């Protein structure tokens, strides 16, 4: 298993900074106020007013987790031991385009993956009755507009059109001694929308502040449930029509606010910082309908959280620019409420990058980050059907490599 903790927290991080690298910024820092490349169409639409000619960027982030979830066999009551160990990297591509319509009015569009959450445990491990695999992927197409009010103030707005795909598998305990496990699979998808409002205050030619609000998005995703080898209990419920195979879920992506500052020093070096708040207590499943019958959903147990970034960049000879940055994401869930499907913990990281300016608005950028995403201890508590699973992530570290081409 590539640590599920890392996959989930990669999703949280990307939901804050939807592009993987930022021209004029420092790695993951500079989300709200850098506004020096086409990524601003997604990060802060008001910042498009700073771009005086058509601009585009494409970027790719590759994240590889090094940690593995290890089961505490002394406290776990089901057999199977540790989950599979899959070290395949997470790949996140993005694309952006900005075009001036007039001196004051700019338009842009972005294709991003604002978050991707998931876990890949395998079907034979100790926690298979809680989750075999889980994925929740958002793909967003976001048109945006900006309006320059005067030399100092710009405002922006965007509408996110979000396609959501969710896939999950879980083993079923048939409660028949010696019988093989059953299986439940769910494949759901749907389309939803949200919006962003933003502003950029260019206090001086070298100092600017940005503020971005992104609304909550509610999306109805639906699909089919597939049961295999269910055993006498669930099989009987299916035969009597008590359980159906059509499901609809209202999935919520939470609202967030990000504020930031960019300040250029007399030497040409610059400092950037961001502070973000995410209403993560609203994240997840809001309601479930099974064959038209609504089922109550328990509180997800997630908490609202804060995140912060700090970056420093400085120019060098030959069109080079170097950057250093650090970031911290508060844990979105208490230890007692952490689940195997969403093993979230706090996260912090440090990074360095280099940009090569080729002139005429063209540049190539590379960044490297080292991340500690937390041990994410989980204790499911006792269950007569699913058993108790206790464990945590060992060596919870990751390497993130990102690059972009600006033109």
N, C-alpha and C positions, 0 to 999 in steps of 0.2 A: 504494500500500500504506500503510495506517496501520501504523506501525512494528510489526513482529512483536515486537521487543524490548519495547515498551511493553505490548502485549497480554499477553505472558507474565508480565512483572513485575507488571502489575495483578493477575494471578491469584495470584502469590506474596503480594502485599500483602494481598489479600482473604482468603487462606487463613490469615493471621495474625489479622486483625481482621475477623471475619465480618460485622459491621455497618459501614456506611459512616460513621455519625456516632454520637456517644454523649452522651446527656444527662448533665450533671455531669462531663463530661470535656472534653478539648480536641482536637477534630478526630480524628486517628487515634491520639492518645495516651489513656491511661486505660482500656485494655482490661480489665485484671485486677481493678482495685480500685475503680473509680468506683461501680458498682452503684447507680445512682440512677434507672434507668428500665427498661423492659421488655426492652431489648437485653441486659441481664445474663442472661436466660434462655439466650442463646447464648454470650456472652463469658465469664461466670463464674456458673454456675447457683447456687452458694452465695450469691451476692449477692441472689437473689430474696427472701431472708429480710428484707431492708431495706424491702420494699415492703408497705405496710399496707392497700392496697386494690387491686382489679383494675386493671391497667395494660396499655396497648398502645402500640406504636410501629410506624409504617411509614416506610420510608426509601428513598431512591433516590440512587445515585451515577452521575454521568455523567463519563467520562474520555475526553479527546481528546488523542491523540498528535500532535505536531508534526514529529517526525523522519521521515526516509526512509532506507531501506537503499540504499546506492550500491555498485555492483560496481566493483572495481578491474580495469578491462579489460586493464591491462598484465600481470596475473598470471592472470586467468581464461581458461580454454582453450575454453569453449563460447560460442556466439553467443547473442544475445538481450538482453544488457545488463541494465539495472536492472529491478526488479519494478514492478508496477502501484502507483500512488499513490492510495490510498483513505483519506480522512480521516474516515470515519464514526466516531462516538463509540461507546465501550463503555458499555452501560447495565446497572447491577446493582441490582435491587430486593430489598428484604428486608421481613419482617414478623415481629412478636413479640407475645406475650401472656403475662401472668403473673397468677395468681389465688391469694390466700391461702386455704388450706383450714382451718387453725387458726392460732393465734398463732405456732406453731413450724413448721408444715408448709406449704410453698408448692409450687405446680405451675406449669409454663410450657411453651410450645411456640414454636418458631421455624421460619420458612420462609426459608431463605437460599441463596445461591449461594456456597459456601465457596471455590471457585476456578474460574477460567475461563482456559484457556490456548489460544493459537491464533496462526495466521499466515495472511495472505491475500496471496499473491504474484502470482497470475495464471499462465497456462499457456504464456507465450511468453518468459519471462525466462531468463537464463543458468543459473540453478539449478533449472530445472524438473525435471531428472532426480533431484533430491534431495527437492523438495517443491513442489507447486503451492499447496496449502492444507492447513491442519491445525487442528482444533479439539478440545478436550477440556473438557467442561463438567460440573461437579458441581452438582446441585440437592439440597439436604438438608432433610428435615423432622426436627426434633429435639425430642422431648418431654423434659422435665427436671423434677427434684424437688430441693427444698432442705429442710434441717432445721436449725433454730436450736438449738444445744446449750445455750448460755447467752447472756448479754448481749454477750459478746465473740466467741464462736466460732460459725461456721455452716459446714456442709458441703453439697455438692451433687453431683449426678450427672445425666448425660444420655446418651441413646442416639441416635446419628445414623443415619437411614435415607437412604442416598445413592443417587440415580439418576445414572448416568454415561452420557453420550452422547459418542461419538467419531466424527468424520468426517475423512477425509483423501483427498487426490488427489495423484498423482505421475505425471509423464510417463514414458514408456518409450522408450528409445532402441532402435529396431528393428534398428539396425546395417545397414540397407539404404540405400546412398547415394541421396539425393534423395527418400526416402520420408518421409511425415509421421510425427510422433511417435505412439506408442500412449498408452494411458491406463490407470492402475490406480486404482480407487476402492474405499474400504472404509468401511462404515457399521456401527458397532457400538454396543451399549448393554447395560446390566445394572444390577442393584441390589446394593448392599453395605451393611455396617453398621460403625460404630465406637462408641466410648464416651468420655465425659469424666468425670473426677473433679476436684473443686475444693474449695477452702476459702477462707474470708474471716475475717480476724482484725481486729476493730475494737478496736485497742489503746486508743484514747480516742474521744471523740465526734467528734474532728476528724482522726483519723489511722487509716487502715486499710490492710491488706496483703492482696493476693489471690494465689492460686496455682492454675493450671489445667493439668491434664495431659489431652491428647487422644491416644487410641490410634491406631495404624496401622489403615488400612482396606484390605483386599484384596477386590477385586471382579472376578468373571469377567464380562467383556463379550464378546459374540459377535455374529456377523452374517455378511454375504456379501462376497466379493471380486468385483468386476466388472472384466473385462479388455476393452479395445477396441483393435483394430488392433495386435496384439501383435508382429507380425513372425515370421519363421521360427523363431527360437530359442525364445522363450517360447511361441509357438503350438504348436510341436512338443511341448514339455513338457506343455502342457495336454491335447493330444490323447492322449498316452500315459498320462495320469493321474498324472504325476509331481508336477504342481501341482494343488491343489484350489481350490474356491471357497468353502469353509466355514472360518471362522477363529474361534478363541477366544483371548482375551488375558486374563491375570491382571494387572489394573491396581492399583498400590499408591499410596495416599495416605499420606504419612509421618506418624509420630507427632511431637508437639510439646509443649513446656512453655513456659508464659508466666507470669511473675511481675510484680507491679506494686505501686505504692504510691499512695495518695491522701492529701494533707495539706492541711487548710484553715487559712489564716492568720487572725489575729484581725480583720483588715480585711474578711473575707469572701471574699478571693481564695483560690485554691487552686492547688496544684502536683500534677501527676500524671506518672508515669514507668512504663515497662514495659521488660522485657528478655525476649526470646523466643529459644528454640533449636528448630530444625527439623531432623529427621533426613532431609534431602533426598536423601542418597545412596541412600535406599530408594525415591525417587519414580520412577514410570514403569512400564514393562512388565517384569514379573517372569518370565513365561513365555508362549510362544505355541504353540498347537496348530493345525495346518493339516490339516483332514480327519482329526482324531484322532491325527495324528503330531506329537509335541512337537519344537519347534525350539529349539536353544540360543540364548539372548539374551545379547549382549555387555553388559558393565558400562556403565551409562548415562553414567558419567563425572561425575555430579553430586556435589557436596560438601554435607555438613552445613553449616548457616549460622546466624549470629546476626542478630538485628534489635533495634533499640532505639527508644523514643519518649520524648519529653519535652514536656510541655504546661503552660501557665499560663493561668488564667482569672480574671476579675475582674468583679464586678457593677457596674451603673450605674443611674441613675435610670430610672423608667418600666418596670421589670420586664425591663430589658435585661441581658445578660451577654455579655462579649466573651472570646474565647479566642485564644491563639497556640500553635502547636506545631511540632515538627520531628521527623523520623524518619530512620532509616538502615537499609538492608537490605544485608547482606553478599552479595557475588557467590556464587551457588550452583554455579558451574562455572569451571574454569580456562579461560584464553583458548584453549589448545591443544585443548580438548575441546568447545568450543561448537559447536552445530549450527545449521543454517538453520531447522529446524523449531522449535527451542527456544533462541533466541538470548538467553540470560540474562546479565545483568551486575549490578553493584552498583546500588543506587538510594538516593537521598536526596531529601528534600522539606521544604518549609516551608509553613505554612498559617495562616489566620486564619478566625475564625467569629463568628457572633452568634446568640444565642438570645433569643427574645421570649416571656416568660412571660405567659399569658393568665389565669392563676389556675385554681383547681379542678383542678389536675393537668394542665392543657393547656398545651402550649408548641410553638413552631415554631423550628426550628434550620436555619441555613445555614452551609456551610463552603466555602472556596476554598483549593486547594492547588496549588503549582507544584512540579513534579517533574523531576529529572534522572535518567534511567533508564539512562545509560551508552551508550557507543558500540558495545558488543557486537561487536567484531571477530570475523570468522569466516574460517577457511581450511580448506576441506574436505580438502585434500590431493589428490594426483593419483588419477585413476581412469580406466581405459581405456574404460569404458562411460558413466560419468556426467560425466567431465571434472573439472576443478578450478575451484572458485568461491572467490574472495577478495573481501571487502568489509566494510563497517562502516556503522553508522547515523550519519548526519549530523544535526546539531541535535537531539540526543536529549532532547527536553523534552516535557512534557505538562501539561495543565491538568485538574484534577479538581474538579468542582462537586458538592457533596452537600447533601442536605437531609433533614429528618425532621419528622414530626408526632407528638407524644407526647400521649396522652389516656387 
